[in-house]
């Protein structure tokens, strides 16, 4: 029983990390129709900026600066690179893939190619006894952060003006533009939110894995894309449900199966969803 509890909570912690990355991806695709392959760069920037200043500033200010840097990077990428290409989808893919590769090289040139030990509060290294299982406290930090982000995003999308514009833009962007609403500002905001969430994921991921590396963002991005597709492109709630399924499946199969079987099982799940429910768990493109 204790093993099941440990695997479940560890899987939920990993699911929370996937959701934090996937939620921004889902919002960007839902509104702007952009599959942003450079999203992993935002994650890495948040982590490395936090790592760079945490010794001088303290952990909480460093986290806030890392999230802000990732958000600013997301907005800048939208304004400079994505905005001229909204009607040219092939060029979007090429630009974001190229930026992802260039971003890894840039991170290596600034911080080096070796992994860096990531700091975390002392309490995050402690373990909590639950039903006989000794669960690392950082799992609960990830789960709590994901729950707060999910509730915050749903409230933002339903009860704020920009949230309503984003939801309407996902359903019918042409209609929103015809009403005289400049959806370009919403695009920039969504990229900034996506960058901030990715930056937060990079910071918490550094605490989860106890280290960061230049290629870590690209590696996690693969599973985040799988979560977005399974959950339904553009659906935040769908991404949350898919992240839980992927995280738990990966943890249990890795433990009870052979090495690498968890990753294979996730790909099998993706294939099954694409065959049986191509629109994903949400059933349609939506934002909530």
C-alpha positions as CSV (number, residue, x, y, z in Angstrom):
1,X,0.0,0.0,0.0
2,X,2.8,2.4,0.8
3,X,4.3,1.9,-2.6
4,X,1.1,2.7,-4.3
5,X,0.7,5.9,-2.2
6,X,4.3,7.0,-3.0
7,X,3.9,6.3,-6.8
8,X,0.5,8.1,-6.8
9,X,1.8,11.2,-5.2
10,X,5.0,11.2,-7.2
11,X,3.0,10.7,-10.3
12,X,0.8,13.6,-9.4
13,X,3.8,15.8,-8.8
14,X,5.1,15.0,-12.2
15,X,1.6,15.6,-13.6
16,X,1.6,19.0,-12.0
17,X,4.9,19.8,-13.7
18,X,3.6,18.7,-17.1
19,X,0.4,20.8,-16.5
20,X,2.3,24.0,-15.7
21,X,4.1,23.7,-19.0
22,X,1.1,22.4,-21.1
23,X,-1.4,25.1,-19.8
24,X,0.6,27.9,-21.5
25,X,1.0,25.8,-24.7
26,X,-2.7,25.1,-24.7
27,X,-3.7,28.8,-24.3
28,X,-1.3,29.9,-27.1
29,X,-2.6,27.3,-29.5
30,X,-6.2,27.8,-28.6
31,X,-6.2,31.6,-29.2
32,X,-3.4,32.1,-31.7
33,X,-3.2,28.7,-33.4
34,X,0.5,28.6,-32.8
35,X,2.3,25.4,-31.9
36,X,5.2,27.0,-30.1
37,X,8.2,24.7,-30.2
38,X,10.2,27.4,-28.4
39,X,8.1,27.1,-25.3
40,X,10.9,25.0,-23.6
41,X,13.2,28.0,-23.9
42,X,10.8,30.0,-21.6
43,X,11.1,27.2,-19.1
44,X,14.9,27.2,-19.1
45,X,15.1,31.0,-18.9
46,X,13.0,31.1,-15.8
47,X,15.1,28.4,-14.2
48,X,18.5,29.9,-15.1
49,X,17.6,33.4,-14.1
50,X,16.4,32.2,-10.7
51,X,19.5,30.1,-10.3
52,X,21.7,33.1,-11.2
53,X,20.3,35.5,-8.6
54,X,19.1,33.3,-5.8
55,X,22.4,33.6,-3.9
56,X,22.2,37.4,-3.8
57,X,18.4,38.0,-3.7
58,X,17.0,35.1,-1.8
59,X,14.7,32.3,-3.1
60,X,11.3,34.1,-3.3
61,X,12.6,37.3,-5.1
62,X,14.7,35.1,-7.4
63,X,11.6,33.0,-8.3
64,X,9.6,36.2,-9.0
65,X,12.4,37.5,-11.2
66,X,12.7,34.2,-13.1
67,X,8.9,34.1,-13.8
68,X,9.0,37.7,-14.9
69,X,12.0,37.1,-17.2
70,X,10.2,34.1,-18.8
71,X,7.0,36.2,-19.3
72,X,8.9,39.0,-20.9
73,X,10.7,36.5,-23.2
74,X,7.3,35.1,-24.2
75,X,5.9,38.5,-25.0
76,X,9.0,39.5,-26.9
77,X,8.9,36.3,-29.0
78,X,5.3,37.0,-29.9
79,X,5.9,40.6,-30.9
80,X,9.1,40.1,-32.9
81,X,8.9,36.7,-34.4
82,X,5.4,35.3,-34.2
83,X,3.2,38.3,-35.0
84,X,4.4,38.7,-38.6
85,X,3.7,35.0,-39.2
86,X,0.2,34.4,-38.0
87,X,-1.1,33.4,-41.4
88,X,2.1,31.5,-42.4
89,X,2.0,28.3,-40.3
90,X,4.9,26.5,-41.9
91,X,7.1,29.5,-41.2
92,X,5.8,29.5,-37.6
93,X,7.0,26.0,-37.1
94,X,10.4,26.7,-38.6
95,X,11.0,29.8,-36.6
96,X,10.0,28.3,-33.2
97,X,12.0,25.1,-33.9
98,X,15.0,27.3,-34.9
99,X,14.6,29.5,-31.8
100,X,14.4,26.4,-29.6
101,X,17.7,25.1,-31.0
102,X,19.3,28.5,-30.8
103,X,18.1,29.0,-27.3
104,X,19.8,25.8,-26.1
105,X,23.0,27.0,-27.7
106,X,22.6,30.4,-26.1
107,X,22.0,28.9,-22.6
108,X,25.1,26.8,-23.0
109,X,27.2,29.8,-24.0
110,X,26.1,31.8,-21.0
111,X,25.8,29.2,-18.2
112,X,27.7,26.2,-19.7
113,X,26.6,22.8,-20.9
114,X,26.9,21.1,-17.5
115,X,23.9,20.6,-15.2
116,X,23.7,23.0,-12.3
117,X,22.5,22.0,-8.8
118,X,19.3,23.9,-8.2
119,X,18.7,25.4,-4.7
120,X,15.5,24.7,-2.8
121,X,14.2,25.5,0.7
122,X,15.2,23.1,3.4
123,X,11.6,22.0,4.0
124,X,11.3,20.8,0.4
125,X,14.0,18.2,1.0
126,X,12.1,16.7,3.9
127,X,9.8,13.7,3.7
128,X,6.2,13.4,4.9
129,X,4.8,10.2,6.2
130,X,1.4,9.3,4.5
131,X,-0.1,5.8,4.9
132,X,3.3,4.3,5.5
133,X,4.9,6.0,2.6
134,X,7.7,8.6,2.9
135,X,6.8,11.2,0.3
136,X,9.2,14.1,-0.5
137,X,7.7,17.4,0.4
138,X,8.5,18.9,-3.0
139,X,5.8,16.8,-4.6
140,X,3.2,18.7,-2.6
141,X,4.7,22.0,-3.6
142,X,4.3,21.0,-7.3
143,X,0.7,19.8,-6.8
144,X,-0.3,22.9,-4.8
145,X,1.2,25.2,-7.4
146,X,-0.6,23.4,-10.2
147,X,-4.0,23.6,-8.4
148,X,-3.5,27.3,-7.8
149,X,-2.6,27.9,-11.4
150,X,-5.5,25.8,-12.7
151,X,-8.1,27.7,-10.5
152,X,-6.5,31.0,-11.4
153,X,-6.5,30.4,-15.1
154,X,-10.2,29.3,-15.0
155,X,-11.2,32.3,-13.0
156,X,-9.2,34.6,-15.4
157,X,-10.8,33.1,-18.5
158,X,-14.3,33.3,-17.1
159,X,-14.4,36.5,-15.0
160,X,-12.0,39.0,-16.6
161,X,-12.4,41.1,-19.8
162,X,-9.3,39.7,-21.4
163,X,-10.3,36.3,-20.4
164,X,-13.6,36.6,-22.1
165,X,-11.8,38.0,-25.2
166,X,-9.5,35.0,-25.2
167,X,-12.4,32.6,-24.9
168,X,-14.3,34.3,-27.7
169,X,-11.2,34.5,-29.8
170,X,-10.7,30.8,-29.5
171,X,-14.3,30.1,-30.6
172,X,-14.4,32.7,-33.5
173,X,-11.4,35.0,-33.9
174,X,-12.9,36.7,-37.0
175,X,-16.1,37.6,-35.1
176,X,-14.1,39.2,-32.2
177,X,-12.0,41.3,-34.7
178,X,-15.2,42.3,-36.5
179,X,-16.5,43.8,-33.2
180,X,-13.5,46.2,-33.2
181,X,-11.5,44.3,-30.5
182,X,-7.8,44.2,-31.2
183,X,-7.0,40.5,-30.5
184,X,-3.3,41.2,-31.1
185,X,-3.0,42.5,-27.5
186,X,-4.6,39.3,-26.3
187,X,-2.1,37.3,-28.3
188,X,0.8,39.1,-26.6
189,X,-0.8,38.6,-23.2
190,X,-1.4,34.9,-23.8
191,X,2.3,34.5,-24.8
192,X,3.4,36.3,-21.7
193,X,1.1,34.2,-19.5
194,X,2.4,31.0,-21.2
195,X,6.0,32.2,-20.7
196,X,5.4,32.9,-17.0
197,X,3.8,29.5,-16.4
198,X,6.7,27.8,-18.3
199,X,9.2,29.8,-16.2
200,X,7.4,28.7,-13.0
201,X,7.5,25.1,-14.3
202,X,11.2,25.4,-14.9
203,X,11.9,26.7,-11.4
204,X,9.7,24.0,-9.7
205,X,11.2,21.4,-12.1
206,X,14.7,22.4,-10.9
207,X,13.5,21.7,-7.4
208,X,11.9,18.4,-8.4
209,X,15.0,17.1,-10.2
210,X,17.5,19.0,-8.0
211,X,19.3,20.3,-11.1
212,X,18.8,22.2,-14.3
213,X,20.5,21.9,-17.7
214,X,20.2,23.7,-21.0
215,X,18.3,20.9,-22.7
216,X,15.9,20.2,-19.9
217,X,13.2,22.5,-21.3
218,X,13.2,20.7,-24.6
219,X,12.9,17.3,-23.0
220,X,10.0,18.3,-20.8
221,X,8.3,20.0,-23.7
222,X,7.8,16.7,-25.5
223,X,5.6,15.4,-22.7
224,X,3.8,18.7,-22.4
225,X,2.9,18.5,-26.1
226,X,1.5,15.0,-25.5
227,X,-0.6,16.3,-22.6
228,X,-1.9,19.2,-24.8
229,X,-3.0,16.8,-27.6
230,X,-4.6,14.2,-25.2
231,X,-6.4,17.0,-23.3
232,X,-7.7,18.7,-26.3
233,X,-6.0,21.5,-28.1
234,X,-6.9,24.8,-26.4
235,X,-8.5,23.3,-23.3
236,X,-6.9,24.2,-19.9
237,X,-9.1,21.8,-18.0
238,X,-8.5,19.1,-20.5
239,X,-4.7,19.6,-20.1
240,X,-5.1,19.2,-16.4
241,X,-6.9,15.9,-16.8
242,X,-4.4,14.6,-19.4
243,X,-1.5,15.6,-17.2
244,X,-2.8,13.5,-14.4
245,X,-3.3,10.5,-16.7
246,X,0.2,10.8,-18.2
247,X,2.0,11.4,-14.9
248,X,0.4,8.5,-13.1
249,X,0.7,6.1,-16.1
250,X,4.4,7.0,-16.5
251,X,5.2,6.5,-12.8
252,X,3.4,3.2,-12.4
253,X,4.6,1.6,-15.6
254,X,8.2,2.7,-15.0
255,X,8.1,1.1,-11.5
256,X,6.3,-2.1,-12.4
257,X,7.6,-2.5,-16.0
258,X,11.0,-2.4,-17.6
259,X,13.3,0.7,-18.0
260,X,11.7,3.2,-20.4
261,X,8.4,1.4,-20.5
262,X,6.7,4.4,-18.9
263,X,7.6,6.7,-21.8
264,X,6.5,4.1,-24.3
265,X,3.1,3.7,-22.5
266,X,2.6,7.5,-22.8
267,X,3.1,7.3,-26.5
268,X,0.7,4.4,-26.7
269,X,-1.9,6.4,-24.8
270,X,-1.4,9.3,-27.2
271,X,-1.9,7.0,-30.2
272,X,-5.1,5.5,-28.7
273,X,-6.6,8.9,-28.0
274,X,-5.8,10.1,-31.5
275,X,-7.5,7.0,-33.0
276,X,-10.5,6.9,-30.7
277,X,-11.0,10.5,-29.8
278,X,-9.1,12.8,-32.1
279,X,-10.3,16.0,-30.5
280,X,-8.9,14.9,-27.1
281,X,-10.5,14.5,-23.7
282,X,-12.2,17.9,-23.9
283,X,-14.0,16.9,-27.0
284,X,-13.6,20.3,-28.7
285,X,-11.3,23.2,-28.9
286,X,-12.1,25.3,-25.9
287,X,-10.3,27.3,-23.2
288,X,-12.1,26.0,-20.1
